[in-house]
Amino acid sequence: MSFSQQPLEKGKKRQSAAGSGNDASIQPDPIGMSAAFRFGPRREFPAVVTQDKTRHVCGREHTTFVALSLLVSVEKNNMRQMWKRVLTLLVLSILLTGETLMSQTPQVKNIVLVHGAFADGSSWSKVIPLLQAKGYKVTSVQIPLTSFQDDVAATKRAIAAQDGPVTLVGHSYGGVVITEAGNDSKVVGLVYVAAFAPDAGQSIVDISKAFPKPIGLEKLAPQPEGFLLLSPDGIETGFAQDLSKEEKALLIAVQSQTHGSIFAAQPTQAAWHSKPSWYIVASNDHMIAPEQEASMAKQLKATTTTLPSSHVVMLSHPKEVAKVIEDAAAGVK
């Protein structure tokens, strides 16, 4: 096919390429757009002349190629955009699902609770079911209260029985116990509930000298062989003054004799130096001065919650105490 034109002989008219005899003045159409969209007889296109040579271009074929190239390019771009959106949604879905699962599954599932003096493991009776309902494995240690060494040993046995990381919780004198036992490698967090938190080489007597003597300590009843009990009046007015009459009677019935030597016991290493700590201050405590509790919490650099409670805050405010323990298990500071 030739697109070049020959000179006309004098007196003759130029005919169309189809030989129809009609006049067909050919306008320059270098990119072939008219040929691509015009209906009717196919027309020839003039040569495109450059400085050094003449190139013959078929407008319709060129335009079709350009159009197809554009369509393919657009289609590829659309596919890329579509897959980008799909992958973005997939990643977001995975992240959101993982976050939901993390919020539903405790990071630390084992919680070991240590009661204080003049009490037993039933001190945690209201907190235990709340934690169990959230999927935690809860162990309430029955420490013998015969000596500091015996109490630490009982707590260590409970920690050893756990199948993974442990959040260790202590109430009152139980805080001294967890300060020592908490050095176990399984323990990842400490919770002090209106509890003593001495440093290494310090006793309860040592760290309490600078604070007012609570009225509850004036209600002690000496027992044979160096043991002590809280009198019924001591429990009713100094230990658990914000509980019901029935709850107070139960505490009187279950309290264990406590050997007086524990008040002079000194931890050899304070776990709170190396483990994150949480502290609950009982602002109406008559067994430990609330000012002392706040001071200990500050020394521990603990995440601190203050509740308007007697000394047995886990019985008067179980939901709030359980929430702090859950936060500790999840590592929420």
C-alpha positions in Angstrom: 0.0 0.0 0.0 1.4 3.4 -1.0 0.4 6.6 0.7 2.5 9.0 -1.5 0.7 11.1 -4.1 1.6 11.5 -7.8 1.2 14.7 -9.6 -2.0 15.0 -11.6 -1.9 15.3 -15.4 -3.3 18.5 -16.7 -7.1 18.5 -16.9 -7.7 15.4 -14.8 -9.4 15.1 -11.4 -8.0 13.0 -8.6 -10.1 10.0 -7.7 -10.6 8.3 -4.4 -8.5 5.3 -3.3 -11.7 3.1 -3.7 -12.0 4.2 -7.3 -15.5 5.7 -6.7 -14.8 8.7 -8.8 -15.8 11.1 -6.1 -13.8 14.1 -5.1 -11.8 13.3 -2.0 -9.6 16.2 -0.9 -7.3 14.6 1.6 -6.5 16.6 4.7 -3.3 16.0 6.7 -4.1 13.5 9.5 -0.7 12.5 10.9 -2.0 10.6 13.9 -4.9 8.9 12.2 -7.6 10.1 14.5 -10.1 10.8 11.7 -9.5 7.4 10.2 -10.1 5.7 13.6 -13.5 7.3 14.1 -14.8 8.1 10.6 -17.3 5.8 8.9 -17.2 5.4 5.1 -14.5 4.8 2.5 -11.0 4.3 3.7 -8.7 7.2 2.8 -5.0 7.4 2.1 -2.8 9.5 4.3 0.0 11.7 3.2 3.6 11.1 3.9 5.1 12.5 7.0 8.3 14.2 5.9 11.3 14.7 8.2 14.5 16.4 7.5 16.3 13.3 6.5 13.7 10.8 5.3 10.0 10.1 4.7 8.1 7.7 6.9 4.7 6.3 6.0 2.3 6.1 8.9 -1.0 4.3 8.8 -3.2 6.4 11.1 -5.8 3.7 11.9 -3.3 1.0 12.9 -1.2 3.5 14.9 -4.3 4.8 16.7 -5.5 1.3 17.5 -2.2 0.4 18.9 -2.1 3.5 21.1 -5.6 3.0 22.3 -5.0 -0.7 23.2 -1.7 0.3 25.0 -3.6 2.9 27.0 -6.4 0.4 27.8 -3.8 -2.2 29.0 -2.0 0.5 31.0 -5.2 1.7 32.6 -6.3 -1.9 33.3 -2.9 -2.7 34.9 -3.1 0.4 37.0 -6.7 -0.4 38.1 -5.6 -4.0 39.0 -2.7 -2.6 41.0 -5.0 -0.2 42.9 -7.5 -3.0 43.5 -4.9 -5.3 44.9 -3.4 -2.6 47.1 -6.9 -2.0 48.6 -7.4 -5.7 49.1 -4.0 -6.2 50.8 -4.6 -3.1 52.9 -8.0 -4.4 54.1 -6.4 -7.8 54.7 -3.6 -6.4 56.9 -6.1 -4.2 58.8 -8.3 -7.2 59.4 -5.4 -9.3 60.7 -4.2 -6.5 63.0 -7.7 -5.8 64.4 -8.3 -9.5 64.9 -5.0 -9.9 66.7 -5.8 -6.9 68.9 -9.2 -8.3 69.8 -7.7 -11.6 70.7 -5.1 -9.9 72.9 -7.8 -8.0 74.7 -9.7 -11.2 75.4 -6.7 -13.3 76.4 -4.8 -12.4 79.6 -1.0 -11.9 78.9 -0.2 -13.6 82.3 -2.8 -16.3 83.2 -1.4 -17.4 86.6 -2.2 -15.3 89.7 -0.9 -16.2 93.1 -2.5 -14.5 96.1 -0.8 -14.3 99.5 -2.9 -13.4 102.6 -1.6 -11.4 105.6 -1.4 -11.9 109.3 -4.4 -12.8 111.4 -6.1 -14.2 108.3 -6.2 -17.1 105.8 -6.7 -17.8 102.1 -10.4 -17.0 102.3 -9.4 -13.3 102.5 -9.5 -13.4 98.7 -12.9 -15.2 98.5 -14.6 -12.3 96.6 -11.7 -11.6 94.3 -11.0 -15.1 93.2 -14.3 -15.7 91.2 -13.9 -12.4 89.5 -10.5 -13.3 88.2 -11.5 -16.8 87.3 -14.4 -15.5 85.2 -11.8 -13.6 83.1 -9.9 -16.8 82.4 -7.1 -16.5 85.0 -5.8 -19.5 86.9 -5.9 -18.3 90.6 -4.0 -19.9 93.5 -4.6 -18.6 97.1 -1.7 -19.7 99.2 -2.3 -20.8 102.8 0.8 -19.5 104.4 1.3 -21.0 107.9 2.2 -17.7 109.7 4.7 -19.7 111.8 7.7 -17.9 110.6 8.8 -15.6 107.7 10.9 -18.5 106.2 8.0 -20.9 106.4 5.7 -18.4 104.7 8.1 -17.6 101.9 8.7 -21.4 101.3 5.0 -22.0 101.0 4.6 -19.2 98.5 7.6 -20.4 96.5 6.0 -23.9 96.3 2.8 -22.3 94.9 4.8 -20.3 92.3 6.7 -23.5 91.3 3.4 -25.3 90.6 2.4 -22.7 88.0 2.8 -23.5 84.3 4.0 -20.1 83.2 4.6 -16.4 84.2 3.0 -15.3 87.5 1.5 -12.1 88.9 2.2 -12.3 92.6 -0.2 -10.5 95.0 0.2 -9.8 98.7 -2.0 -8.3 101.4 -0.7 -6.7 104.6 2.1 -8.8 105.9 1.8 -10.8 102.7 3.6 -7.9 101.1 6.8 -8.8 103.0 6.4 -12.3 101.7 6.0 -11.4 98.1 8.9 -9.0 98.4 11.2 -12.0 99.0 9.4 -14.7 97.1 8.9 -12.4 94.1 12.5 -12.8 93.1 11.5 -16.1 91.5 12.1 -15.9 87.7 8.5 -16.9 87.0 7.2 -13.8 88.8 6.7 -10.9 86.3 4.7 -8.4 88.4 3.9 -7.6 92.0 0.7 -6.2 93.5 0.7 -4.8 97.0 -2.8 -4.6 98.5 -2.6 -2.3 101.6 0.7 -4.2 102.2 4.1 -3.7 103.7 6.9 -3.4 101.2 10.2 -3.2 103.0 13.6 -3.1 101.3 16.3 -5.7 101.8 17.4 -5.7 105.5 14.3 -3.9 106.7 11.5 -5.2 108.9 7.9 -4.1 109.4 9.0 -2.6 112.7 11.8 -0.6 111.0 9.7 0.9 108.3 6.7 1.8 110.6 8.6 3.9 113.2 8.2 7.1 111.3 4.4 6.8 111.1 1.5 7.0 113.6 0.7 3.7 115.3 -2.6 2.4 114.0 -5.4 1.7 116.5 -5.7 -1.9 115.3 -2.3 -2.8 116.6 -3.5 -2.0 120.1 -6.0 -4.9 119.9 -3.5 -7.7 119.9 -4.1 -10.8 122.1 -0.9 -12.7 123.0 -1.1 -16.5 122.7 1.3 -19.2 123.9 4.7 -19.9 122.2 5.0 -16.3 120.9 1.8 -16.4 118.7 -0.7 -13.5 118.5 -4.4 -13.1 117.6 -6.5 -10.0 116.9 -9.2 -9.6 119.5 -12.8 -9.6 118.2 -13.0 -5.9 118.9 -9.7 -5.5 117.0 -11.3 -7.1 113.9 -14.5 -5.2 114.2 -13.0 -1.7 114.7 -9.5 -1.9 113.3 -9.3 -4.7 110.8 -12.6 -4.7 108.9 -14.7 -1.8 110.2 -16.5 -1.3 106.9 -17.8 -4.9 106.5 -21.1 -6.3 107.6 -21.6 -7.9 111.0 -21.8 -11.3 109.4 -18.6 -10.8 107.5 -16.8 -9.6 110.6 -17.9 -12.7 112.5 -16.5 -14.9 109.7 -13.1 -13.2 109.9 -13.0 -13.8 113.6 -13.8 -17.5 113.1 -11.1 -18.1 110.4 -8.2 -16.0 111.6 -5.0 -17.9 112.1 -2.6 -17.4 115.0 0.4 -15.4 113.8 3.9 -15.8 115.3 5.2 -12.5 116.5 8.6 -13.0 114.9 7.3 -12.1 111.5 7.2 -8.4 112.4 11.0 -8.4 112.8 11.6 -10.5 109.6 13.8 -8.9 106.9 13.8 -9.8 103.2 17.3 -10.6 101.8 16.5 -9.1 98.4 13.5 -6.8 97.5 11.9 -8.1 94.3 10.2 -4.7 93.6 13.6 -3.3 92.6 13.6 -5.5 89.5 9.8 -6.2 88.9 7.0 -3.8 88.0 4.7 -3.1 90.9 1.2 -2.0 91.6 -0.1 -0.7 94.9 -3.5 -0.2 96.4 -3.7 2.3 99.3 -6.6 1.9 101.7 -7.4 5.4 102.9 -9.3 4.3 105.9 -6.9 1.6 107.1 -6.5 1.2 110.9 -3.8 -1.5 110.7 -1.3 0.3 108.5 -1.2 4.1 108.4 -2.5 5.3 105.0 0.4 7.7 104.9 2.8 4.9 105.2 1.1 3.0 102.4 1.3 6.0 100.1 5.0 6.4 101.1 5.8 2.8 100.2 3.9 3.0 96.9 6.1 6.0 96.0 9.3 4.2 97.0 8.3 1.3 94.8 7.4 3.7 91.9 4.3 1.6 91.7 1.2 2.2 89.7 -1.0 3.4 92.6 -4.8 3.2 93.2 -6.4 4.7 96.3 -9.7 3.3 97.6 -11.8 4.5 100.6 -11.5 1.2 102.5 -10.6 -0.5 105.7 -7.5 -2.8 105.9 -9.3 -5.6 104.1 -9.8 -3.7 100.8 -10.1 -7.0 98.8 -13.3 -7.8 100.8 -14.8 -4.3 100.8 -13.9 -3.4 97.2 -13.3 -6.7 95.4 -14.1 -5.4 91.9 -11.6 -2.6 92.1 -9.0 -4.9 93.5 -9.6 -7.5 90.8 -9.3 -4.7 88.2 -5.8 -3.7 89.5 -4.7 -7.3 89.5 -5.9 -7.7 85.9 -4.0 -4.6 84.9 -0.9 -6.0 86.5 -1.4 -9.3 84.7 -1.8 -7.4 81.4 1.2 -5.2 82.1 -0.9 -2.0 82.0 0.9 0.8 83.7 
